[in-house]
Amino acid sequence: MSRIGKKPVSIPDGVNVSVEGHEVTVKGPKGQLKLAMSGSISAAVEGKELMVLRASDLRAERAKHGLYRALAANMIFGVTKGYEKRLEIQGVGYRAQVSGKQVLLWVGWNTKVPRVYQIPDGVTVTCPSQTEMVITGIDKQLVGQAAASLRAIRPPDVYKGKGIRYQGEQVRKLPGKTVGATGT
């Protein structure tokens, strides 16, 4: 039995969880999310708890048991509190700006033409300062994917540390070439 899969997920006040067949719908103050479970994995609401159940002991079903329980817990957390990722931009002249449903990034290739990132539905991007971005939303996967896509536009340089990084991320810098070193 999966140790994570057999744990019940507590449902806080103000959240409505409904199960229809293999689909779990979670409604909360921040929005609504749906999860379709596959195979013999199902869910049941018992009081103020959501239980994820499996009918067979096949290896694939055992592997999915804990996964679907974690996804359901992430959905409940997302509709109550939401998820947030913060990105930092480091480098001389590097900056970001939100314009409608786009993020404009000036990150070193051409100072006149910015890189454009289209913000997906379900995610909100704000720039409290020119070198900071905050990505928020109710879907954990969507928020993480948006943050990873923005970071991938200009990942941190290993020699100077310039680029887009997660807040608090430690970038290991490599030493440059040494002048006058001999091989013998």
N, CA, C and O of each residue as an XYZ file, in Angstrom:
736
protein
N       0.845     -1.180      0.000
C       0.000      0.000      0.000
C       0.884      1.235      0.000
O       1.873      1.290      0.731
N       0.547      2.199     -0.792
C       1.301      3.437     -0.865
C       1.125      4.219      0.426
O       0.003      4.427      0.889
N       2.248      4.652      1.008
C       2.147      5.413      2.257
C       1.515      6.776      2.017
O       0.762      7.271      2.856
N       1.815      7.378      0.882
C       1.227      8.676      0.577
C      -0.206      8.500      0.087
O      -1.083      9.281      0.456
N      -0.453      7.490     -0.735
C      -1.768      7.283     -1.318
C      -2.853      6.990     -0.307
O      -4.009      7.354     -0.526
N      -2.515      6.343      0.793
C      -3.558      5.992      1.754
C      -3.839      7.094      2.776
O      -4.760      6.962      3.582
N      -3.054      8.185      2.755
C      -3.342      9.318      3.641
C      -4.562     10.079      3.138
O      -4.660     10.352      1.942
N      -5.474     10.422      4.002
C      -6.616     11.238      3.559
C      -6.184     12.694      3.366
O      -5.262     13.175      4.024
N      -6.868     13.380      2.454
C      -6.623     14.805      2.217
C      -7.734     15.563      2.917
O      -8.911     15.371      2.610
N      -7.368     16.428      3.862
C      -8.397     17.176      4.585
C      -8.914     18.309      3.711
O      -8.154     18.969      3.002
N     -10.211     18.516      3.779
C     -10.887     19.549      2.983
C     -11.192     20.716      3.912
O     -11.979     20.559      4.846
N     -10.586     21.894      3.681
C     -10.846     23.037      4.556
C     -12.222     23.640      4.309
O     -12.889     23.319      3.325
N     -12.632     24.513      5.214
C     -13.917     25.200      5.067
C     -13.875     26.109      3.843
O     -12.847     26.725      3.560
N     -14.983     26.193      3.122
C     -15.065     27.040      1.943
C     -14.664     26.335      0.657
O     -14.706     26.934     -0.417
N     -14.273     25.059      0.756
C     -13.880     24.285     -0.425
C     -14.909     23.195     -0.648
O     -15.288     22.490      0.287
N     -15.364     23.055     -1.891
C     -16.345     22.039     -2.244
C     -15.670     21.028     -3.165
O     -15.185     21.388     -4.237
N     -15.639     19.771     -2.750
C     -15.039     18.696     -3.541
C     -16.147     17.746     -3.955
O     -16.900     17.244     -3.120
N     -16.237     17.501     -5.281
C     -17.227     16.546     -5.765
C     -16.534     15.517     -6.646
O     -15.581     15.828     -7.360
N     -17.032     14.284     -6.584
C     -16.461     13.178     -7.351
C     -17.553     12.596     -8.231
O     -18.614     12.202     -7.747
N     -17.280     12.547     -9.532
C     -18.205     11.932    -10.486
C     -17.415     10.919    -11.300
O     -16.631     11.282    -12.177
N     -17.632      9.648    -11.000
C     -16.881      8.602    -11.689
C     -15.405      8.681    -11.326
O     -15.032      8.523    -10.163
N     -14.568      8.928    -12.333
C     -13.126      9.047    -12.098
C     -12.660     10.498    -12.164
O     -11.462     10.751    -12.298
N     -13.591     11.465    -12.071
C     -13.212     12.872    -12.157
C     -13.488     13.576    -10.830
O     -14.584     13.483    -10.277
N     -12.468     14.282    -10.329
C     -12.574     15.035     -9.083
C     -12.618     16.516     -9.436
O     -11.765     17.008    -10.176
N     -13.610     17.225     -8.908
C     -13.740     18.661     -9.128
C     -13.610     19.364     -7.789
O     -14.289     19.018     -6.822
N     -12.724     20.362     -7.743
C     -12.488     21.119     -6.519
C     -12.826     22.574     -6.794
O     -12.265     23.192     -7.699
N     -13.762     23.124     -5.995
C     -14.141     24.536     -6.109
C     -13.784     25.226     -4.807
O     -14.066     24.723     -3.719
N     -13.160     26.387     -4.936
C     -12.758     27.139     -3.760
C     -12.869     28.623     -4.002
O     -13.382     29.049     -5.037
N     -12.394     29.419     -3.056
C     -12.510     30.873     -3.201
C     -11.689     31.443     -4.361
O     -12.032     32.508     -4.874
N     -10.624     30.775     -4.788
C      -9.784     31.284     -5.874
C     -10.149     30.738     -7.241
O      -9.692     31.276     -8.250
N     -10.961     29.681     -7.311
C     -11.339     29.138     -8.615
C     -11.728     27.678     -8.541
O     -12.069     27.161     -7.478
N     -11.671     27.020     -9.694
C     -12.104     25.628     -9.823
C     -11.066     24.853    -10.630
O     -10.537     25.356    -11.621
N     -10.776     23.610    -10.190
C      -9.850     22.720    -10.886
C     -10.480     21.346    -11.018
O     -11.278     20.936    -10.174
N     -10.115     20.627    -12.093
C     -10.613     19.269    -12.313
C      -9.440     18.329    -12.517
O      -8.402     18.713    -13.056
N      -9.623     17.087    -12.077
C      -8.608     16.049    -12.227
C      -9.297     14.770    -12.674
O     -10.214     14.286    -12.010
N      -8.850     14.218    -13.813
C      -9.386     12.949    -14.310
C      -8.412     11.839    -13.923
O      -7.253     11.848    -14.339
N      -8.885     10.892    -13.131
C      -8.058      9.778    -12.687
C      -8.215      8.622    -13.664
O      -9.307      8.370    -14.173
N      -7.120      7.927    -13.919
C      -7.145      6.837    -14.900
C      -7.058      5.482    -14.206
O      -6.711      5.385    -13.029
N      -7.377      4.455    -14.958
C      -7.274      3.089    -14.451
C      -8.277      2.795    -13.365
O      -9.421      3.249    -13.415
N      -7.840      2.027    -12.375
C      -8.738      1.653    -11.287
C      -8.624      2.600    -10.101
O      -9.118      2.293     -9.017
N      -7.981      3.741    -10.292
C      -7.869      4.739     -9.228
C      -9.174      5.542     -9.177
O      -9.660      6.017    -10.203
N      -9.726      5.685     -7.982
C     -10.947      6.465     -7.809
C     -10.817      7.277     -6.522
O      -9.849      7.130     -5.776
N     -11.788      8.120     -6.279
C     -11.763      8.952     -5.080
C     -13.138      8.929     -4.437
O     -14.144      8.649     -5.090
N     -13.165      9.231     -3.139
C     -14.416      9.285     -2.392
C     -14.288     10.363     -1.318
O     -13.238     10.518     -0.694
N     -15.372     11.099     -1.117
C     -15.411     12.125     -0.074
C     -16.101     11.526      1.138
O     -17.239     11.065      1.055
N     -15.398     11.538      2.271
C     -15.946     11.009      3.519
C     -15.867     12.116      4.571
O     -14.810     12.348      5.158
N     -16.964     12.779      4.799
C     -16.979     13.881      5.762
C     -16.189     15.063      5.217
O     -16.516     15.594      4.156
N     -15.158     15.474      5.935
C     -14.298     16.578      5.516
C     -12.947     16.060      5.015
O     -11.929     16.742      5.130
N     -12.951     14.834      4.453
C     -11.719     14.243      3.936
C     -11.950     13.631      2.569
O     -13.023     13.101      2.284
N     -10.929     13.709      1.725
C     -10.941     13.078      0.410
C     -10.006     11.882      0.463
O      -8.830     12.014      0.803
N     -10.539     10.706      0.123
C      -9.733      9.475      0.099
C      -9.508      9.064     -1.351
O     -10.442      9.052     -2.152
N      -8.274      8.732     -1.680
C      -7.946      8.212     -3.008
C      -7.799      6.703     -2.865
O      -7.008      6.222     -2.053
N      -8.572      5.957     -3.664
C      -8.633      4.499     -3.547
C      -8.178      3.842     -4.839
O      -8.268      4.428     -5.918
N      -7.689      2.616     -4.709
C      -7.357      1.837     -5.903
C      -7.963      0.451     -5.768
O      -8.028     -0.110     -4.674
N      -8.410     -0.099     -6.904
C      -9.117     -1.373     -6.882
C      -8.182     -2.559     -7.074
O      -8.467     -3.651     -6.583
N      -7.073     -2.364     -7.779
C      -6.185     -3.495     -8.056
C      -4.808     -3.251     -7.464
O      -4.467     -2.137     -7.067
N      -4.036     -4.307     -7.416
C      -2.675     -4.231     -6.888
C      -1.630     -4.318     -7.988
O      -0.486     -4.694     -7.736
N      -2.022     -3.973     -9.201
C      -1.054     -3.981    -10.293
C       0.011     -2.920    -10.040
O      -0.243     -1.908     -9.388
N       1.212     -3.171    -10.570
C       2.320     -2.266    -10.326
C       2.024     -0.836    -10.812
O       2.347      0.130    -10.121
N       1.420     -0.704    -11.982
C       1.108      0.618    -12.526
C       0.087      1.351    -11.657
O       0.181      2.567    -11.485
N      -0.872      0.633    -11.117
C      -1.889      1.252    -10.266
C      -1.294      1.665     -8.920
O      -1.640      2.715     -8.378
N      -0.404      0.840     -8.387
C       0.264      1.203     -7.131
C       1.098      2.466     -7.322
O       1.162      3.314     -6.432
N       1.739      2.586     -8.490
C       2.581      3.754     -8.768
C       1.733      5.025     -8.870
O       2.175      6.095     -8.451
N       0.529      4.919     -9.419
C      -0.331      6.096     -9.600
C      -1.082      6.492     -8.332
O      -1.577      7.615     -8.233
N      -1.171      5.596     -7.376
C      -1.970      5.848     -6.177
C      -1.490      7.098     -5.433
O      -2.281      8.000     -5.159
N      -0.220      7.147     -5.114
C       0.340      8.294     -4.413
C       0.351      9.543     -5.273
O       0.181     10.652     -4.765
N       0.552      9.369     -6.580
C       0.566     10.504     -7.501
C      -0.777     11.228     -7.483
O      -0.819     12.449     -7.332
N      -1.867     10.491     -7.635
C      -3.180     11.127     -7.685
C      -3.578     11.733     -6.345
O      -4.292     12.735     -6.313
N      -3.135     11.152     -5.254
C      -3.404     11.744     -3.939
C      -2.675     13.080     -3.823
O      -3.246     14.052     -3.328
N      -1.416     13.140     -4.276
C      -0.641     14.379     -4.229
C      -1.244     15.440     -5.155
O      -1.286     16.617     -4.798
N      -1.710     15.035     -6.338
C      -2.349     15.984     -7.252
C      -3.627     16.552     -6.657
O      -3.905     17.742     -6.804
N      -4.409     15.709     -5.986
C      -5.645     16.176     -5.352
C      -5.327     17.144     -4.207
O      -6.014     18.152     -4.042
N      -4.295     16.843     -3.420
C      -3.905     17.743     -2.328
C      -3.416     19.076     -2.885
O      -3.699     20.125     -2.306
N      -2.682     19.051     -4.004
C      -2.213     20.290     -4.632
C      -3.379     21.127     -5.148
O      -3.343     22.356     -5.079
N      -4.418     20.461     -5.669
C      -5.597     21.186     -6.148
C      -6.308     21.886     -4.995
O      -6.706     23.043     -5.129
N      -6.469     21.207     -3.877
C      -7.152     21.783     -2.728
C      -6.355     22.970     -2.185
O      -6.938     23.995     -1.833
N      -5.035     22.839     -2.115
C      -4.196     23.947     -1.659
C      -4.262     25.112     -2.644
O      -4.284     26.273     -2.234
N      -4.293     24.807     -3.939
C      -4.310     25.846     -4.966
C      -5.565     26.697     -4.940
O      -5.487     27.915     -5.102
N      -6.723     26.077     -4.740
C      -7.971     26.860     -4.738
C      -8.182     27.617     -3.433
O      -9.031     28.508     -3.379
N      -7.437     27.291     -2.383
C      -7.564     28.033     -1.130
C      -6.502     29.125     -1.016
O      -6.840     30.277     -0.744
N      -5.240     28.794     -1.215
C      -4.156     29.769     -1.023
C      -3.466     30.159     -2.324
O      -3.007     31.293     -2.457
N      -3.383     29.252     -3.274
C      -2.714     29.545     -4.539
C      -1.210     29.291     -4.462
O      -0.653     29.086     -3.383
N      -0.575     29.310     -5.615
C       0.859     29.062     -5.719
C       1.553     30.301     -6.251
O       0.957     31.113     -6.959
N       2.822     30.432     -5.900
C       3.593     31.599     -6.313
C       5.046     31.198     -6.544
O       5.631     30.458     -5.753
N       5.614     31.691     -7.625
C       7.045     31.527     -7.911
C       7.606     32.914     -8.160
O       6.966     33.740     -8.812
N       8.794     33.172     -7.645
C       9.445     34.461     -7.836
C      10.723     34.263     -8.634
O      11.491     33.333     -8.389
N      10.935     35.152     -9.591
C      12.137     35.128    -10.419
C      12.888     36.435    -10.251
O      12.286     37.494    -10.069
N      14.212     36.349    -10.315
C      15.077     37.527    -10.255
C      15.815     37.645    -11.575
O      16.147     36.642    -12.206
N      16.067     38.877    -11.986
C      16.850     39.126    -13.191
C      18.122     39.837    -12.753
O      18.069     40.867    -12.081
N      19.269     39.278    -13.140
C      20.544     39.887    -12.792
C      21.345     40.132    -14.056
O      21.447     39.261    -14.920
N      21.909     41.319    -14.156
C      22.716     41.701    -15.300
C      22.529     43.174    -15.593
O      21.454     43.728    -15.361
N      23.566     43.806    -16.098
C      23.500     45.232    -16.395
C      22.551     45.448    -17.566
O      22.747     44.875    -18.638
N      21.532     46.263    -17.370
C      20.562     46.562    -18.414
C      19.483     45.518    -18.588
O      18.612     45.691    -19.441
N      19.498     44.446    -17.823
C      18.475     43.412    -17.924
C      17.234     43.879    -17.167
O      17.333     44.358    -16.038
N      16.066     43.736    -17.795
C      14.836     44.148    -17.130
C      13.647     43.439    -17.743
O      13.743     42.834    -18.811
N      12.508     43.526    -17.040
C      11.263     42.904    -17.496
C      10.127     43.891    -17.300
O      10.187     44.786    -16.458
N       9.080     43.699    -18.110
C       7.901     44.557    -18.025
C       6.703     43.748    -18.507
O       6.792     43.030    -19.503
N       5.584     43.865    -17.800
C       4.353     43.196    -18.196
C       3.526     44.169    -19.024
O       3.301     45.312    -18.625
N       3.073     43.695    -20.191
C       2.254     44.511    -21.073
C       1.075     43.663    -21.539
O       1.202     42.886    -22.486
N      -0.074     43.811    -20.875
C      -1.250     43.011    -21.222
C      -1.040     41.545    -20.865
O      -0.783     41.212    -19.708
N      -1.151     40.662    -21.871
C      -0.938     39.224    -21.664
C       0.454     38.796    -22.124
O       0.657     37.644    -22.506
N       1.418     39.732    -22.087
C       2.785     39.442    -22.511
C       3.767     39.944    -21.465
O       3.501     40.903    -20.742
N       4.907     39.271    -21.405
C       6.029     39.743    -20.613
C       7.115     40.135    -21.600
O       7.535     39.323    -22.425
N       7.565     41.367    -21.517
C       8.639     41.853    -22.371
C       9.935     41.783    -21.586
O      10.033     42.333    -20.489
N      10.939     41.104    -22.148
C      12.212     40.892    -21.465
C      13.351     41.470    -22.290
O      13.532     41.115    -23.455
N      14.111     42.358    -21.677
C      15.341     42.845    -22.282
C      16.468     42.169    -21.520
O      16.840     42.604    -20.430
N      17.010     41.104    -22.098
C      17.999     40.294    -21.379
C      19.267     40.070    -22.216
O      19.793     38.958    -22.271
N      19.734     41.103    -22.845
C      21.087     41.088    -23.379
C      21.300     40.845    -24.847
O      22.399     41.135    -25.320
N      20.350     40.335    -25.624
C      20.641     40.072    -27.037
C      20.592     41.357    -27.849
O      21.534     41.675    -28.575
N      19.505     42.088    -27.728
C      19.352     43.332    -28.450
C      18.639     44.295    -27.506
O      17.553     43.989    -27.013
N      19.232     45.440    -27.256
C      18.665     46.345    -26.253
C      17.412     47.047    -26.746
O      16.663     47.602    -25.942
N      17.166     47.034    -28.059
C      16.000     47.736    -28.589
C      14.791     46.823    -28.778
O      13.652     47.278    -28.667
N      15.022     45.548    -29.059
C      13.929     44.614    -29.319
C      13.847     43.616    -28.158
O      14.775     42.833    -27.950
N      12.741     43.638    -27.399
C      12.634     42.716    -26.267
C      12.212     41.317    -26.708
O      11.621     41.134    -27.773
N      12.531     40.333    -25.861
C      11.995     38.988    -26.030
C      10.575     39.021    -25.473
O      10.324     39.654    -24.448
N       9.640     38.338    -26.148
C       8.234     38.372    -25.751
C       7.817     36.986    -25.286
O       8.045     35.992    -25.976
N       7.204     36.930    -24.112
C       6.658     35.680    -23.578
C       5.157     35.868    -23.392
O       4.725     36.793    -22.705
N       4.352     34.983    -24.009
C       2.895     35.027    -23.881
C       2.489     34.360    -22.564
O       2.839     33.204    -22.324
N       1.770     35.064    -21.729
C       1.331     34.517    -20.445
C       0.164     33.569    -20.688
O      -0.835     33.973    -21.283
N       0.265     32.304    -20.239
C      -0.840     31.356    -20.453
C      -2.045     31.691    -19.569
O      -1.918     32.373    -18.552
N      -3.212     31.197    -19.977
C      -4.425     31.388    -19.181
C      -4.284     30.653    -17.853
O      -3.723     29.558    -17.803
N      -4.784     31.244    -16.791
C      -4.709     30.630    -15.470
C      -3.483     31.056    -14.686
O      -3.303     30.628    -13.546
N      -2.625     31.899    -15.277
C      -1.413     32.365    -14.610
C      -1.390     33.883    -14.666
O      -1.773     34.481    -15.671
N      -0.940     34.503    -13.585
C      -0.785     35.944    -13.528
C       0.683     36.260    -13.280
O       1.302     35.695    -12.380
N       1.237     37.164    -14.082
C       2.628     37.590    -13.911
C       2.623     39.077    -13.587
O       1.995     39.875    -14.283
N       3.333     39.440    -12.518
C       3.494     40.847    -12.152
C       4.974     41.143    -11.984
O       5.772     40.253    -11.688
N       5.324     42.396    -12.174
C       6.702     42.851    -11.996
C       6.724     43.963    -10.958
O       6.506     45.123    -11.307
N       6.984     43.641     -9.674
C       7.062     44.685     -8.653
C       8.195     45.674     -8.933
O       8.075     46.859     -8.620
N       9.284     45.194     -9.516
C      10.370     46.060     -9.952
C      10.833     45.548    -11.312
O      10.347     44.522    -11.786
N      11.762     46.254    -11.936
C      12.213     45.858    -13.268
C      13.022     44.570    -13.250
O      13.160     43.918    -14.285
N      13.557     44.194    -12.103
C      14.396     43.004    -12.024
C      13.746     41.892    -11.216
O      14.433     40.997    -10.724
N      12.442     41.944    -11.079
C      11.722     40.942    -10.292
C      10.434     40.567    -10.999
O       9.741     41.436    -11.527
N      10.103     39.268    -11.015
C       8.839     38.799    -11.578
C       8.186     37.866    -10.573
O       8.861     37.055     -9.939
N       6.864     37.983    -10.428
C       6.096     37.118     -9.536
C       5.041     36.422    -10.376
O       4.205     37.076    -11.002
N       5.079     35.080    -10.390
C       4.128     34.271    -11.149
C       3.186     33.629    -10.135
O       3.641     32.937     -9.225
N       1.869     33.851    -10.280
C       0.892     33.295     -9.354
C      -0.217     32.593    -10.125
O      -0.470     32.899    -11.291
N      -0.874     31.649     -9.459
C      -1.987     30.922    -10.043
C      -2.471     29.848     -9.091
O      -1.909     29.661     -8.012
N      -3.532     29.134     -9.501
C      -4.086     28.090     -8.642
C      -3.596     26.702     -9.038
O      -3.696     25.765     -8.245
N      -3.067     26.553    -10.249
C      -2.590     25.262    -10.733
C      -1.081     25.184    -10.545
O      -0.342     25.940    -11.176
N      -0.615     24.286     -9.692
C       0.807     24.187     -9.362
C       1.653     23.889    -10.591
O       2.716     24.485    -10.767
N       1.200     22.982    -11.439
C       1.964     22.616    -12.623
C       2.073     23.792    -13.589
O       3.141     24.036    -14.151
N       0.991     24.511    -13.781
C       0.976     25.642    -14.710
C       1.883     26.777    -14.229
O       2.589     27.387    -15.032
N       1.867     27.060    -12.935
C       2.730     28.097    -12.376
C       4.197     27.698    -12.520
O       5.030     28.517    -12.907
N       4.510     26.451    -12.213
C       5.887     25.974    -12.336
C       6.374     25.968    -13.769
O       7.528     26.304    -14.036
N       5.493     25.584    -14.708
C       5.875     25.564    -16.124
C       6.099     26.972    -16.650
O       7.029     27.198    -17.424
N       5.265     27.923    -16.244
C       5.447     29.311    -16.677
C       6.755     29.873    -16.141
O       7.473     30.563    -16.865
N       7.076     29.586    -14.876
C       8.331     30.060    -14.293
C       9.532     29.425    -14.998
O      10.528     30.101    -15.254
N       9.443     28.136    -15.310
C      10.551     27.456    -15.998
C      10.719     27.980    -17.417
O      11.847     28.096    -17.898
N       9.619     28.299    -18.099
C       9.699     28.834    -19.461
C      10.312     30.228    -19.463
O      11.102     30.556    -20.348
N       9.957     31.048    -18.484
C      10.554     32.377    -18.387
C      12.038     32.283    -18.059
O      12.842     33.032    -18.615
N      12.408     31.380    -17.174
C      13.821     31.202    -16.815
C      14.625     30.700    -17.995
O      15.791     31.063    -18.155
N      14.003     29.853    -18.837
C      14.709     29.259    -19.980
C      15.041     30.282    -21.061
O      15.887     30.018    -21.915
N      14.388     31.450    -21.041
C      14.699     32.482    -22.027
C      16.144     32.942    -21.864
O      16.837     33.154    -22.859
N      16.604     33.099    -20.635
C      17.995     33.473    -20.381
C      18.425     32.865    -19.044
O      18.408     33.552    -18.023
N      18.818     31.566    -19.038
C      19.250     30.957    -17.782
C      20.534     31.616    -17.265
O      21.253     32.252    -18.036
N      20.823     31.471    -15.978
C      22.007     32.119    -15.434
C      23.295     31.636    -16.105
O      23.484     30.445    -16.350
N      24.172     32.601    -16.393
C      25.469     32.314    -16.993
C      26.387     31.745    -15.915
O      26.416     32.255    -14.795
N      27.132     30.699    -16.239
C      27.980     30.053    -15.233
C      29.273     30.822    -14.972
O      29.959     30.541    -13.989
N      29.623     31.784    -15.825
C      30.850     32.547    -15.630
C      30.611     33.879    -14.917
O      31.406     34.276    -14.065
N      29.522     34.572    -15.260
C      29.256     35.880    -14.654
C      28.018     35.888    -13.761
O      27.869     36.789    -12.936
N      27.124     34.902    -13.907
C      25.917     34.835    -13.091
C      24.770     35.664    -13.633
O      23.745     35.801    -12.966
N      24.918     36.224    -14.834
C      23.857     37.055    -15.401
C      22.747     36.155    -15.948
O      23.009     35.053    -16.430
N      21.503     36.639    -15.867
C      20.376     35.901    -16.417
C      19.188     35.904    -15.481
O      19.135     36.667    -14.517
N      18.226     35.029    -15.783
C      16.998     34.918    -14.993
C      17.127     33.694    -14.097
O      17.467     32.605    -14.561
N      16.854     33.880    -12.821
C      16.956     32.770    -11.862
C      15.797     32.827    -10.875
O      15.151     33.861    -10.708
N      15.549     31.691    -10.225
C      14.547     31.659     -9.164
C      15.073     32.462     -7.979
O      16.284     32.550     -7.773
N      14.172     33.040     -7.211
C      14.599     33.806     -6.050
C      15.259     32.873     -5.049
O      14.691     31.844     -4.683
N      16.445     33.227     -4.613
C      17.186     32.406     -3.663
C      18.018     31.309     -4.309
O      18.714     30.581     -3.601
N      17.970     31.165     -5.628
C      18.736     30.121     -6.315
C      20.225     30.458     -6.265
O      20.622     31.587     -6.554
N      21.033     29.488     -5.903
C      22.477     29.659     -5.857
C      23.059     29.192     -7.177
O      22.870     28.039     -7.565
N      23.764     30.072     -7.870
C      24.386     29.723     -9.141
C      25.874     29.508     -8.884
O      26.571     30.408     -8.416
N      26.345     28.312     -9.192
C      27.765     28.019     -9.018
C      28.527     28.585    -10.201
O      28.291     28.206    -11.348
N      29.434     29.488     -9.912
C      30.214     30.110    -10.972
C      31.481     29.302    -11.220
O      32.115     28.803    -10.290
N      31.834     29.184    -12.498
C      33.058     28.497    -12.888
C      34.175     29.520    -13.000
O      33.935     30.665    -13.384
N      35.403     29.114    -12.665
C      36.510     30.053    -12.847
C      36.804     30.222    -14.344
O      36.638     29.288    -15.128
N      37.231     31.401    -14.717
C      37.591     31.648    -16.100
C      38.960     31.077    -16.408
O      39.568     30.405    -15.575
N      39.434     31.348    -17.596
C      40.763     30.879    -17.982
C      41.825     31.651    -17.202
O      41.664     32.839    -16.923
N      42.892     30.972    -16.862
C      43.988     31.643    -16.188
C      45.046     32.024    -17.211
O      45.277     31.303    -18.181
N      45.676     33.150    -16.987
C      46.678     33.660    -17.929
C      48.067     33.199    -17.461
O      48.426     33.339    -16.292
N      48.821     32.656    -18.391
C      50.201     32.286    -18.109
C      50.378     30.957    -17.418
O      51.458     30.688    -16.893
N      49.384     30.129    -17.396
C      49.530     28.815    -16.774
C      50.310     27.900    -17.710
O      50.088     27.897    -18.921
N      51.202     27.145    -17.151
C      51.978     26.199    -17.973
C      51.512     24.792    -17.712
O      51.009     24.467    -16.637
N      51.693     23.955    -18.728
C      51.227     22.573    -18.629
C      52.183     21.669    -17.889
O      51.770     20.598    -17.445
N      53.447     22.046    -17.733
C      54.403     21.162    -17.050
C      54.919     21.681    -15.764
O      55.725     21.020    -15.110
